[in-house]
Amino acid sequence: MASLDLSPLWISAKTASTATVITFFLGIATARWMAGYKGGLKSILDGLFIAPLVLPPTVVGFILLLIFGKNGPIGSVLLKLGKTIIFSWQATVIAAAVVAFPIMYQTARGAFEQVDPNLENAARTLGASEWTIFWRITVPLVWPGIAAGTILSFARALGEFGATLMLAGNLPGKTQTAPVAIYFAVEAGDTSKALFYMLVIMGISLGMIFVLNQWKSYQDRVKV
């Protein structure tokens, strides 16, 4: 066990943290916009935003390959600039962010839709700017939902496998996350290594869910 490679755990933690930061801001912005959007494309847009949650991970990975591959709309532009996303650490972040985004988006949107619009309208009549209303009134009201979405998004990004393997591959020390390392360790018959990675990932995920449940219980007691 002394020679066990810990880089997959470090890569997973770094990837999940970066992906969570991206989904945090992007998910909140999208959820806020969709909560107030009344256009005819709302159901279509909502379906697109949630799609990575219900599609098989390999399908998500294939779509990302089509987008970021050398012949894709983004990949071809990056290739002209001498850059590539495929088989890079950035690819692990993109894959994790895409699959975690729907969780943050759904949770935040549900929280925004529960806000009483009369509270925001009252602030407007008192001369508060939209920026002030958002940060001083809306965010404190939706913060429990945002916090829950952030924790669940991190857990989902930490456990991402299918899309990551297709877009980033399995490069030890570079793109080999813990879930990918578990798969190839099992394939190679190294069950002790797979078990170690599994226990660490499971411990982190269950620990975060436990903290989330304890925090919710505390919030419920405070409200009473």
VOBATI-22288 format. One record per residue: residue number from 0; x, y, z of N, C-alpha, C, O in turn. Coordinates in nm, 2 decimals, m for minus. Layout:
<rs>
     n      nxx      nyy      nzz     caxx     cayy     cazz      cxx      cyy      czz      oxx      oyy      ozz
   NUM        X        Y        Z        X        Y        Z        X        Y        Z        X        Y        Z
...
</rs>
This chain:
<rs>
     n      nxx      nyy      nzz     caxx     cayy     cazz      cxx      cyy      czz      oxx      oyy      ozz
     0     0.08    m0.12     0.00     0.00     0.00     0.00     0.09     0.13     0.00     0.04     0.23    m0.04
     1     0.22     0.11     0.04     0.30     0.23     0.05     0.33     0.28    m0.09     0.35     0.40    m0.10
     2     0.33     0.20    m0.19     0.36     0.24    m0.32     0.23     0.28    m0.40     0.24     0.30    m0.52
     3     0.12     0.28    m0.33     0.00     0.31    m0.40     0.00     0.45    m0.46     0.04     0.55    m0.39
     4    m0.04     0.46    m0.58    m0.05     0.59    m0.65    m0.17     0.67    m0.60    m0.28     0.63    m0.62
     5    m0.14     0.79    m0.54    m0.25     0.87    m0.49    m0.29     0.98    m0.59    m0.38     1.06    m0.56
     6    m0.22     0.99    m0.70    m0.25     1.09    m0.80    m0.40     1.09    m0.85    m0.46     1.20    m0.87
     7    m0.46     0.97    m0.87    m0.60     0.97    m0.91    m0.69     1.05    m0.81    m0.79     1.11    m0.85
     8    m0.66     1.03    m0.68    m0.74     1.10    m0.58    m0.72     1.25    m0.58    m0.82     1.33    m0.57
     9    m0.60     1.29    m0.61    m0.57     1.43    m0.62    m0.63     1.49    m0.74    m0.69     1.60    m0.74
    10    m0.62     1.42    m0.85    m0.68     1.47    m0.98    m0.84     1.48    m0.96    m0.90     1.57    m1.01
    11    m0.90     1.38    m0.90    m1.04     1.38    m0.88    m1.08     1.50    m0.79    m1.18     1.57    m0.82
    12    m1.01     1.52    m0.68    m1.04     1.63    m0.59    m1.03     1.77    m0.66    m1.11     1.86    m0.65
    13    m0.92     1.78    m0.74    m0.89     1.91    m0.81    m1.00     1.93    m0.92    m1.04     2.04    m0.94
    14    m1.03     1.82    m0.99    m1.13     1.83    m1.10    m1.27     1.86    m1.04    m1.33     1.95    m1.10
    15    m1.31     1.79    m0.94    m1.44     1.81    m0.88    m1.45     1.95    m0.82    m1.56     2.02    m0.84
    16    m1.35     2.00    m0.76    m1.35     2.14    m0.70    m1.36     2.24    m0.81    m1.44     2.34    m0.80
    17    m1.28     2.23    m0.92    m1.29     2.33    m1.03    m1.43     2.32    m1.10    m1.48     2.42    m1.13
    18    m1.47     2.20    m1.12    m1.60     2.18    m1.19    m1.72     2.24    m1.10    m1.81     2.30    m1.16
    19    m1.71     2.23    m0.97    m1.81     2.28    m0.88    m1.81     2.43    m0.89    m1.92     2.49    m0.88
    20    m1.70     2.49    m0.89    m1.69     2.64    m0.90    m1.76     2.69    m1.03    m1.84     2.78    m1.03
    21    m1.73     2.62    m1.14    m1.79     2.65    m1.27    m1.94     2.63    m1.26    m2.02     2.72    m1.30
    22    m1.99     2.52    m1.21    m2.13     2.49    m1.21    m2.21     2.58    m1.11    m2.32     2.61    m1.12
    23    m2.13     2.62    m1.00    m2.19     2.71    m0.90    m2.24     2.84    m0.97    m2.36     2.88    m0.96
    24    m2.15     2.91    m1.04    m2.19     3.04    m1.10    m2.27     3.02    m1.22    m2.37     3.09    m1.24
    25    m2.24     2.93    m1.31    m2.32     2.90    m1.43    m2.46     2.85    m1.39    m2.55     2.89    m1.46
    26    m2.46     2.76    m1.30    m2.59     2.71    m1.26    m2.69     2.81    m1.20    m2.80     2.81    m1.23
    27    m2.63     2.90    m1.11    m2.71     3.00    m1.05    m2.76     3.10    m1.15    m2.88     3.14    m1.15
    28    m2.67     3.14    m1.24    m2.71     3.24    m1.34    m2.82     3.19    m1.43    m2.91     3.26    m1.46
    29    m2.80     3.06    m1.47    m2.90     3.00    m1.56    m3.03     2.98    m1.49    m3.14     3.00    m1.55
    30    m3.02     2.93    m1.37    m3.15     2.91    m1.29    m3.22     3.04    m1.27    m3.35     3.04    m1.27
    31    m3.15     3.14    m1.23    m3.21     3.27    m1.21    m3.28     3.32    m1.34    m3.40     3.37    m1.33
    32    m3.22     3.31    m1.45    m3.27     3.35    m1.58    m3.40     3.27    m1.61    m3.50     3.32    m1.65
    33    m3.39     3.14    m1.60    m3.50     3.05    m1.63    m3.62     3.06    m1.54    m3.73     3.04    m1.58
    34    m3.59     3.10    m1.41    m3.70     3.12    m1.32    m3.79     3.23    m1.36    m3.91     3.23    m1.33
    35    m3.73     3.33    m1.43    m3.81     3.45    m1.47    m3.85     3.45    m1.62    m3.92     3.54    m1.67
    36    m3.80     3.35    m1.69    m3.82     3.34    m1.84    m3.96     3.29    m1.87    m4.00     3.19    m1.81
    37    m4.03     3.36    m1.95    m4.17     3.32    m1.99    m4.19     3.29    m2.14    m4.30     3.27    m2.18
    38    m4.08     3.28    m2.21    m4.08     3.26    m2.35    m4.13     3.12    m2.39    m4.14     3.03    m2.30
    39    m4.16     3.10    m2.52    m4.21     2.97    m2.56    m4.11     2.86    m2.57    m4.15     2.74    m2.58
    40    m3.98     2.89    m2.56    m3.88     2.79    m2.57    m3.84     2.74    m2.43    m3.74     2.67    m2.41
    41    m3.91     2.78    m2.33    m3.87     2.74    m2.19    m3.86     2.59    m2.17    m3.76     2.55    m2.11
    42    m3.96     2.51    m2.22    m3.96     2.37    m2.20    m3.84     2.31    m2.27    m3.78     2.21    m2.22
    43    m3.81     2.36    m2.39    m3.70     2.31    m2.47    m3.57     2.34    m2.40    m3.48     2.25    m2.39
    44    m3.55     2.46    m2.36    m3.43     2.50    m2.29    m3.41     2.42    m2.16    m3.30     2.37    m2.13
    45    m3.52     2.40    m2.09    m3.51     2.33    m1.96    m3.47     2.19    m1.99    m3.39     2.13    m1.91
    46    m3.52     2.13    m2.10    m3.48     1.99    m2.13    m3.34     1.98    m2.17    m3.27     1.88    m2.13
    47    m3.28     2.08    m2.24    m3.14     2.08    m2.28    m3.05     2.09    m2.15    m2.95     2.02    m2.15
    48    m3.09     2.17    m2.06    m3.01     2.19    m1.94    m3.01     2.07    m1.85    m2.91     2.04    m1.78
    49    m3.12     2.00    m1.85    m3.13     1.88    m1.77    m3.08     1.75    m1.84    m3.05     1.65    m1.77
    50    m3.07     1.76    m1.97    m3.03     1.64    m2.05    m2.91     1.56    m2.00    m2.91     1.44    m1.99
    51    m2.80     1.63    m1.96    m2.68     1.55    m1.91    m2.71     1.46    m1.79    m2.64     1.37    m1.76
    52    m2.82     1.50    m1.72    m2.85     1.42    m1.60    m2.92     1.29    m1.63    m2.91     1.19    m1.56
    53    m2.99     1.28    m1.75    m3.07     1.16    m1.78    m3.00     1.08    m1.90    m3.04     0.97    m1.91
    54    m2.92     1.15    m1.97    m2.85     1.07    m2.08    m2.74     0.98    m2.02    m2.68     1.01    m1.92
    55    m2.72     0.87    m2.09    m2.61     0.78    m2.05    m2.47     0.86    m2.05    m2.45     0.94    m2.15
    56    m2.39     0.84    m1.96    m2.26     0.91    m1.96    m2.18     0.90    m2.09    m2.11     0.99    m2.13
    57    m2.19     0.78    m2.15    m2.11     0.76    m2.27    m2.17     0.85    m2.39    m2.10     0.89    m2.47
    58    m2.30     0.87    m2.38    m2.36     0.96    m2.48    m2.32     1.10    m2.46    m2.28     1.17    m2.55
    59    m2.31     1.14    m2.33    m2.26     1.28    m2.30    m2.12     1.29    m2.35    m2.08     1.39    m2.40
    60    m2.04     1.19    m2.32    m1.90     1.19    m2.36    m1.88     1.20    m2.51    m1.79     1.27    m2.56
    61    m1.97     1.13    m2.58    m1.96     1.13    m2.73    m2.00     1.27    m2.78    m1.93     1.32    m2.88
    62    m2.10     1.33    m2.72    m2.14     1.46    m2.77    m2.02     1.56    m2.74    m2.00     1.65    m2.82
    63    m1.96     1.55    m2.63    m1.85     1.64    m2.60    m1.73     1.61    m2.70    m1.66     1.71    m2.73
    64    m1.71     1.49    m2.74    m1.61     1.46    m2.84    m1.64     1.53    m2.97    m1.55     1.58    m3.04
    65    m1.77     1.53    m3.01    m1.81     1.59    m3.13    m1.79     1.75    m3.12    m1.76     1.81    m3.22
    66    m1.80     1.80    m3.00    m1.79     1.95    m2.99    m1.64     1.98    m2.98    m1.59     2.08    m3.04
    67    m1.56     1.91    m2.90    m1.42     1.95    m2.87    m1.32     1.87    m2.95    m1.20     1.89    m2.93
    68    m1.37     1.78    m3.03    m1.27     1.70    m3.12    m1.21     1.79    m3.22    m1.26     1.91    m3.24
    69    m1.11     1.74    m3.29    m1.04     1.83    m3.39    m1.13     1.88    m3.50    m1.10     1.98    m3.57
    70    m1.24     1.81    m3.53    m1.33     1.85    m3.63    m1.46     1.92    m3.57    m1.55     1.96    m3.65
    71    m1.46     1.93    m3.44    m1.58     2.00    m3.38    m1.57     2.15    m3.39    m1.47     2.20    m3.42
    72    m1.68     2.21    m3.36    m1.69     2.36    m3.37    m1.59     2.43    m3.27    m1.54     2.54    m3.31
    73    m1.57     2.38    m3.16    m1.48     2.44    m3.06    m1.34     2.38    m3.08    m1.24     2.45    m3.08
    74    m1.33     2.25    m3.10    m1.20     2.18    m3.11    m1.12     2.23    m3.23    m1.00     2.25    m3.22
    75    m1.19     2.26    m3.34    m1.12     2.30    m3.46    m1.06     2.44    m3.44    m0.96     2.47    m3.49
    76    m1.14     2.53    m3.37    m1.08     2.66    m3.34    m0.96     2.65    m3.25    m0.86     2.72    m3.28
    77    m0.97     2.57    m3.15    m0.86     2.56    m3.06    m0.74     2.50    m3.13    m0.62     2.53    m3.10
    78    m0.76     2.41    m3.22    m0.65     2.34    m3.29    m0.58     2.45    m3.38    m0.45     2.44    m3.39
    79    m0.65     2.54    m3.43    m0.58     2.65    m3.51    m0.50     2.74    m3.42    m0.40     2.80    m3.47
    80    m0.53     2.74    m3.29    m0.46     2.82    m3.20    m0.35     2.74    m3.13    m0.28     2.79    m3.04
    81    m0.33     2.61    m3.18    m0.23     2.53    m3.12    m0.26     2.46    m2.99    m0.18     2.42    m2.92
    82    m0.39     2.46    m2.96    m0.44     2.40    m2.83    m0.53     2.28    m2.86    m0.59     2.28    m2.97
    83    m0.55     2.20    m2.76    m0.64     2.09    m2.77    m0.70     2.05    m2.64    m0.63     2.07    m2.53
    84    m0.82     2.01    m2.63    m0.89     1.98    m2.51    m0.88     1.83    m2.48    m0.87     1.78    m2.37
    85    m0.90     1.75    m2.59    m0.90     1.60    m2.58    m0.78     1.55    m2.50    m0.67     1.59    m2.53
    86    m0.80     1.46    m2.41    m0.69     1.39    m2.34    m0.61     1.49    m2.26    m0.49     1.48    m2.24
    87    m0.67     1.59    m2.20    m0.61     1.69    m2.11    m0.68     1.70    m1.98    m0.80     1.65    m1.97
    88    m0.62     1.76    m1.88    m0.69     1.77    m1.75    m0.81     1.86    m1.77    m0.91     1.84    m1.70
    89    m0.80     1.96    m1.85    m0.92     2.04    m1.88    m1.04     1.96    m1.92    m1.15     2.00    m1.90
    90    m1.01     1.86    m2.00    m1.12     1.77    m2.04    m1.19     1.70    m1.93    m1.31     1.69    m1.93
    91    m1.12     1.67    m1.82    m1.18     1.61    m1.71    m1.27     1.71    m1.64    m1.38     1.67    m1.59
    92    m1.23     1.83    m1.63    m1.31     1.94    m1.57    m1.44     1.96    m1.65    m1.55     1.98    m1.60
    93    m1.42     1.97    m1.78    m1.54     1.99    m1.87    m1.64     1.88    m1.85    m1.76     1.91    m1.84
    94    m1.60     1.76    m1.86    m1.69     1.64    m1.84    m1.76     1.65    m1.71    m1.88     1.62    m1.70
    95    m1.68     1.67    m1.60    m1.74     1.68    m1.47    m1.84     1.79    m1.45    m1.94     1.77    m1.39
    96    m1.80     1.91    m1.51    m1.89     2.02    m1.50    m2.02     2.00    m1.58    m2.13     2.04    m1.53
    97    m2.01     1.94    m1.69    m2.13     1.91    m1.77    m2.23     1.82    m1.70    m2.35     1.85    m1.70
    98    m2.18     1.71    m1.64    m2.27     1.62    m1.58    m2.32     1.67    m1.44    m2.43     1.63    m1.39
    99    m2.25     1.76    m1.38    m2.29     1.82    m1.25    m2.38     1.94    m1.26    m2.46     1.97    m1.17
   100    m2.37     2.00    m1.38    m2.45     2.13    m1.40    m2.60     2.11    m1.38    m2.66     2.19    m1.31
   101    m2.66     2.00    m1.43    m2.81     1.99    m1.41    m2.85     1.98    m1.26    m2.96     2.03    m1.23
   102    m2.77     1.93    m1.18    m2.81     1.92    m1.04    m2.81     2.06    m0.97    m2.90     2.09    m0.90
   103    m2.70     2.14    m1.00    m2.70     2.27    m0.95    m2.81     2.36    m1.01    m2.87     2.44    m0.94
   104    m2.83     2.34    m1.14    m2.94     2.42    m1.21    m3.08     2.39    m1.15    m3.15     2.48    m1.12
   105    m3.11     2.26    m1.14    m3.24     2.22    m1.09    m3.26     2.27    m0.95    m3.37     2.32    m0.91
   106    m3.16     2.25    m0.86    m3.18     2.28    m0.72    m3.19     2.44    m0.71    m3.28     2.48    m0.63
   107    m3.11     2.51    m0.78    m3.11     2.66    m0.77    m3.24     2.71    m0.83    m3.30     2.80    m0.77
   108    m3.28     2.66    m0.94    m3.41     2.70    m1.00    m3.53     2.68    m0.91    m3.61     2.77    m0.89
   109    m3.53     2.56    m0.85    m3.64     2.53    m0.75    m3.64     2.63    m0.64    m3.75     2.68    m0.59
   110    m3.52     2.67    m0.59    m3.51     2.77    m0.48    m3.56     2.90    m0.53    m3.63     2.97    m0.45
   111    m3.52     2.95    m0.65    m3.56     3.08    m0.70    m3.71     3.09    m0.72    m3.77     3.19    m0.69
   112    m3.77     2.98    m0.76    m3.91     2.98    m0.79    m4.00     2.98    m0.66    m4.12     3.01    m0.66
   113    m3.93     2.95    m0.55    m4.00     2.96    m0.42    m4.00     3.09    m0.35    m4.07     3.12    m0.25
   114    m3.92     3.18    m0.41    m3.91     3.32    m0.35    m4.04     3.40    m0.38    m4.09     3.40    m0.49
   115    m4.09     3.46    m0.27    m4.21     3.54    m0.29    m4.17     3.67    m0.36    m4.10     3.75    m0.32
   116    m4.23     3.69    m0.48    m4.20     3.81    m0.56    m4.24     3.94    m0.49    m4.18     4.04    m0.53
   117    m4.33     3.93    m0.40    m4.37     4.05    m0.33    m4.26     4.11    m0.25    m4.25     4.23    m0.23
   118    m4.17     4.03    m0.20    m4.05     4.07    m0.12    m3.96     4.15    m0.21    m3.91     4.26    m0.17
   119    m3.94     4.10    m0.33    m3.85     4.18    m0.42    m3.92     4.30    m0.47    m3.85     4.41    m0.49
   120    m4.05     4.30    m0.50    m4.12     4.42    m0.55    m4.12     4.53    m0.44    m4.12     4.64    m0.47
   121    m4.13     4.48    m0.31    m4.13     4.58    m0.20    m4.00     4.65    m0.20    m4.00     4.78    m0.17
   122    m3.89     4.58    m0.22    m3.76     4.64    m0.22    m3.74     4.74    m0.34    m3.68     4.84    m0.33
   123    m3.81     4.71    m0.45    m3.80     4.79    m0.57    m3.87     4.93    m0.54    m3.83     5.03    m0.58
   124    m3.99     4.92    m0.48    m4.06     5.04    m0.45    m3.98     5.13    m0.35    m4.01     5.25    m0.34
   125    m3.89     5.07    m0.27    m3.81     5.15    m0.18    m3.68     5.20    m0.25    m3.60     5.26    m0.18
   126    m3.67     5.18    m0.38    m3.56     5.23    m0.45    m3.44     5.14    m0.46    m3.33     5.19    m0.50
   127    m3.44     5.02    m0.42    m3.33     4.93    m0.42    m3.30     4.89    m0.56    m3.39     4.87    m0.64
   128    m3.17     4.88    m0.60    m3.13     4.84    m0.73    m3.15     4.68    m0.75    m3.16     4.61    m0.65
   129    m3.15     4.64    m0.87    m3.17     4.49    m0.89    m3.05     4.41    m0.83    m3.07     4.30    m0.78
   130    m2.93     4.47    m0.84    m2.82     4.41    m0.79    m2.83     4.39    m0.63    m2.80     4.29    m0.58
   131    m2.88     4.50    m0.57    m2.90     4.50    m0.42    m3.00     4.40    m0.39    m2.99     4.33    m0.29
   132    m3.11     4.40    m0.46    m3.22     4.31    m0.43    m3.17     4.16    m0.44    m3.21     4.08    m0.36
   133    m3.09     4.13    m0.54    m3.05     4.00    m0.57    m2.96     3.95    m0.45    m2.98     3.84    m0.40
   134    m2.86     4.03    m0.41    m2.77     3.99    m0.31    m2.82     4.01    m0.16    m2.78     3.93    m0.08
   135    m2.91     4.10    m0.14    m2.95     4.13     0.00    m3.08     4.06     0.03    m3.11     4.04     0.15
   136    m3.16     4.02    m0.07    m3.29     3.96    m0.04    m3.30     3.82    m0.11    m3.33     3.73    m0.03
   137    m3.28     3.81    m0.24    m3.30     3.69    m0.30    m3.20     3.58    m0.26    m3.24     3.47    m0.22
   138    m3.07     3.61    m0.26    m2.97     3.51    m0.23    m2.99     3.46    m0.09    m2.98     3.33    m0.07
   139    m3.01     3.54     0.02    m3.03     3.48     0.15    m3.15     3.38     0.16    m3.15     3.29     0.23
   140    m3.25     3.41     0.08    m3.37     3.33     0.08    m3.35     3.19     0.01    m3.40     3.09     0.05
   141    m3.26     3.20    m0.10    m3.24     3.07    m0.17    m3.11     3.00    m0.13    m3.08     2.90    m0.19
   142    m3.04     3.06    m0.04    m2.91     3.00     0.00    m2.92     2.85     0.04    m2.83     2.78     0.00
   143    m3.02     2.81     0.12    m3.02     2.67     0.15    m3.02     2.58     0.03    m2.95     2.47     0.03
   144    m3.10     2.61    m0.07    m3.11     2.53    m0.19    m2.98     2.54    m0.27    m2.93     2.44    m0.32
   145    m2.91     2.66    m0.27    m2.79     2.67    m0.34    m2.68     2.59    m0.27    m2.60     2.52    m0.34
   146    m2.67     2.59    m0.14    m2.58     2.51    m0.07    m2.59     2.36    m0.09    m2.50     2.29    m0.11
   147    m2.72     2.32    m0.09    m2.75     2.18    m0.12    m2.70     2.14    m0.26    m2.64     2.03    m0.28
   148    m2.73     2.22    m0.36    m2.70     2.20    m0.49    m2.55     2.19    m0.51    m2.49     2.11    m0.59
   149    m2.47     2.28    m0.44    m2.33     2.28    m0.45    m2.27     2.15    m0.40    m2.18     2.10    m0.46
   150    m2.31     2.11    m0.28    m2.26     1.98    m0.23    m2.29     1.86    m0.32    m2.20     1.78    m0.34
   151    m2.41     1.85    m0.36    m2.45     1.74    m0.45    m2.38     1.75    m0.59    m2.34     1.65    m0.64
   152    m2.35     1.87    m0.64    m2.28     1.88    m0.76    m2.14     1.84    m0.74    m2.08     1.77    m0.83
   153    m2.08     1.87    m0.63    m1.94     1.83    m0.60    m1.93     1.67    m0.60    m1.84     1.61    m0.66
   154    m2.03     1.61    m0.53    m2.03     1.47    m0.52    m2.05     1.40    m0.66    m1.99     1.30    m0.68
   155    m2.13     1.46    m0.74    m2.16     1.41    m0.87    m2.03     1.42    m0.96    m1.99     1.33    m1.03
   156    m1.96     1.54    m0.95    m1.84     1.56    m1.03    m1.73     1.47    m0.98    m1.65     1.42    m1.06
   157    m1.73     1.44    m0.85    m1.62     1.35    m0.80    m1.64     1.21    m0.85    m1.54     1.14    m0.87
   158    m1.76     1.17    m0.87    m1.78     1.03    m0.92    m1.80     1.01    m1.07    m1.83     0.90    m1.11
   159    m1.78     1.12    m1.14    m1.80     1.11    m1.29    m1.70     1.01    m1.35    m1.58     1.01    m1.32
   160    m1.75     0.92    m1.44    m1.66     0.82    m1.50    m1.68     0.82    m1.65    m1.58     0.84    m1.73
   161    m1.80     0.79    m1.70    m1.82     0.76    m1.85    m1.77     0.88    m1.94    m1.69     0.85    m2.03
   162    m1.82     1.00    m1.92    m1.79     1.11    m2.00    m1.64     1.14    m1.99    m1.58     1.18    m2.09
   163    m1.59     1.13    m1.87    m1.45     1.16    m1.85    m1.36     1.07    m1.92    m1.26     1.11    m1.99
   164    m1.39     0.94    m1.92    m1.31     0.84    m1.99    m1.31     0.86    m2.14    m1.21     0.85    m2.21
   165    m1.43     0.90    m2.20    m1.44     0.93    m2.34    m1.37     1.05    m2.38    m1.30     1.06    m2.49
   166    m1.37     1.16    m2.30    m1.32     1.29    m2.34    m1.17     1.30    m2.30    m1.09     1.36    m2.38
   167    m1.14     1.26    m2.18    m1.01     1.28    m2.13    m0.92     1.15    m2.13    m0.80     1.16    m2.12
   168    m0.98     1.04    m2.15    m0.90     0.91    m2.15    m0.85     0.87    m2.02    m0.90     0.91    m1.91
   169    m0.75     0.79    m2.02    m0.69     0.73    m1.89    m0.54     0.75    m1.90    m0.47     0.65    m1.92
   170    m0.50     0.87    m1.87    m0.35     0.90    m1.87    m0.31     0.92    m1.72    m0.34     1.02    m1.66
   171    m0.24     0.82    m1.67    m0.20     0.82    m1.52    m0.12     0.95    m1.49    m0.03     0.99    m1.57
   172    m0.16     1.01    m1.38    m0.09     1.14    m1.34    m0.14     1.26    m1.41    m0.10     1.37    m1.38
   173    m0.23     1.24    m1.51    m0.28     1.36    m1.59    m0.43     1.36    m1.60    m0.49     1.46    m1.56
   174    m0.49     1.26    m1.65    m0.64     1.26    m1.66    m0.70     1.14    m1.59    m0.83     1.12    m1.59
   175    m0.62     1.06    m1.52    m0.68     0.94    m1.45    m0.74     0.98    m1.32    m0.67     0.99    m1.22
   176    m0.87     0.99    m1.32    m0.94     1.02    m1.19    m0.96     0.89    m1.12    m0.94     0.79    m1.17
   177    m1.01     0.91    m0.99    m1.03     0.79    m0.91    m1.13     0.69    m0.97    m1.10     0.57    m0.97
   178    m1.25     0.74    m1.02    m1.34     0.64    m1.08    m1.28     0.56    m1.19    m1.30     0.44    m1.21
   179    m1.20     0.63    m1.28    m1.14     0.57    m1.39    m1.03     0.47    m1.34    m1.02     0.36    m1.40
   180    m0.96     0.51    m1.24    m0.85     0.42    m1.18    m0.92     0.30    m1.12    m0.86     0.19    m1.13
   181    m1.03     0.31    m1.06    m1.10     0.19    m1.01    m1.14     0.09    m1.12    m1.12    m0.03    m1.10
   182    m1.19     0.15    m1.23    m1.23     0.06    m1.34    m1.11    m0.02    m1.39    m1.12    m0.14    m1.41
   183    m1.00     0.05    m1.42    m0.88    m0.02    m1.48    m0.81    m0.11    m1.38    m0.75    m0.20    m1.41
   184    m0.82    m0.07    m1.25    m0.76    m0.16    m1.14    m0.84    m0.29    m1.14    m0.78    m0.40    m1.12
   185    m0.97    m0.28    m1.15    m1.05    m0.41    m1.15    m1.02    m0.49    m1.27    m1.01    m0.61    m1.27
   186    m1.01    m0.42    m1.39    m0.98    m0.49    m1.51    m0.84    m0.56    m1.50    m0.83    m0.67    m1.56
   187    m0.75    m0.50    m1.43    m0.62    m0.56    m1.41    m0.61    m0.66    m1.30    m0.51    m0.72    m1.28
   188    m0.72    m0.68    m1.23    m0.73    m0.77    m1.12    m0.67    m0.72    m0.99    m0.65    m0.80    m0.89
   189    m0.64    m0.59    m0.98    m0.58    m0.53    m0.86    m0.70    m0.48    m0.77    m0.73    m0.36    m0.77
   190    m0.77    m0.57    m0.71    m0.88    m0.54    m0.63    m0.85    m0.45    m0.50    m0.93    m0.37    m0.46
   191    m0.73    m0.47    m0.45    m0.69    m0.40    m0.33    m0.68    m0.25    m0.36    m0.73    m0.16    m0.28
   192    m0.62    m0.22    m0.48    m0.61    m0.08    m0.52    m0.75    m0.02    m0.55    m0.78     0.09    m0.51
   193    m0.83    m0.10    m0.62    m0.97    m0.05    m0.65    m1.05    m0.03    m0.52    m1.13     0.07    m0.51
   194    m1.03    m0.12    m0.42    m1.10    m0.10    m0.30    m1.06     0.02    m0.22    m1.15     0.09    m0.16
   195    m0.93     0.05    m0.22    m0.88     0.17    m0.16    m0.94     0.30    m0.22    m0.99     0.38    m0.14
   196    m0.94     0.31    m0.35    m0.99     0.43    m0.41    m1.14     0.44    m0.39    m1.20     0.54    m0.36
   197    m1.21     0.32    m0.39    m1.36     0.32    m0.37    m1.39     0.37    m0.23    m1.48     0.45    m0.21
   198    m1.32     0.32    m0.13    m1.35     0.36     0.01    m1.32     0.51     0.03    m1.40     0.58     0.10
   199    m1.22     0.56    m0.03    m1.19     0.71    m0.02    m1.30     0.79    m0.08    m1.35     0.88    m0.02
   200    m1.34     0.76    m0.21    m1.44     0.83    m0.28    m1.58     0.82    m0.20    m1.65     0.91    m0.19
   201    m1.61     0.70    m0.16    m1.73     0.67    m0.09    m1.73     0.75     0.04    m1.84     0.81     0.08
   202    m1.62     0.75     0.11    m1.61     0.82     0.24    m1.64     0.97     0.22    m1.71     1.04     0.30
   203    m1.57     1.03     0.12    m1.59     1.17     0.09    m1.74     1.20     0.05    m1.79     1.30     0.11
   204    m1.79     1.12    m0.03    m1.93     1.15    m0.08    m2.03     1.13     0.03    m2.12     1.22     0.05
   205    m2.02     1.02     0.11    m2.11     1.00     0.22    m2.09     1.11     0.33    m2.19     1.15     0.39
   206    m1.97     1.15     0.35    m1.94     1.25     0.45    m2.01     1.38     0.41    m2.06     1.45     0.50
   207    m2.00     1.42     0.29    m2.06     1.54     0.24    m2.22     1.54     0.25    m2.28     1.63     0.29
   208    m2.27     1.42     0.22    m2.42     1.40     0.23    m2.46     1.41     0.38    m2.56     1.47     0.41
   209    m2.38     1.35     0.47    m2.41     1.36     0.61    m2.40     1.50     0.66    m2.49     1.55     0.74
   210    m2.30     1.58     0.62    m2.30     1.72     0.65    m2.42     1.80     0.60    m2.47     1.88     0.67
   211    m2.46     1.77     0.48    m2.57     1.83     0.42    m2.70     1.81     0.50    m2.78     1.90     0.53
   212    m2.72     1.68     0.54    m2.84     1.64     0.62    m2.84     1.71     0.76    m2.94     1.75     0.81
   213    m2.72     1.71     0.82    m2.71     1.77     0.95    m2.74     1.92     0.94    m2.80     1.98     1.03
   214    m2.69     1.98     0.83    m2.71     2.13     0.81    m2.86     2.16     0.79    m2.91     2.25     0.85
   215    m2.93     2.07     0.71    m3.07     2.09     0.69    m3.15     2.07     0.82    m3.24     2.14     0.85
   216    m3.11     1.97     0.91    m3.17     1.95     1.03    m3.16     2.07     1.12    m3.25     2.11     1.19
   217    m3.04     2.13     1.12    m3.01     2.25     1.20    m3.10     2.37     1.15    m3.15     2.44     1.23
   218    m3.11     2.38     1.02    m3.19     2.49     0.96    m3.34     2.47     1.00    m3.41     2.57     1.03
   219    m3.39     2.35     1.00    m3.53     2.32     1.04    m3.55     2.36     1.19    m3.65     2.41     1.23
   220    m3.45     2.32     1.27    m3.46     2.36     1.42    m3.46     2.51     1.44    m3.54     2.56     1.53
   221    m3.38     2.58     1.36    m3.37     2.72     1.38    m3.51     2.79     1.34    m3.55     2.88     1.40
   222    m3.57     2.74     1.23    m3.69     2.79     1.18    m3.81     2.77     1.29    m3.90     2.86     1.30
   223    m3.80     2.66     1.36    m3.90     2.63     1.46    m3.87     2.72     1.58    m3.95     2.71     1.68
</rs>
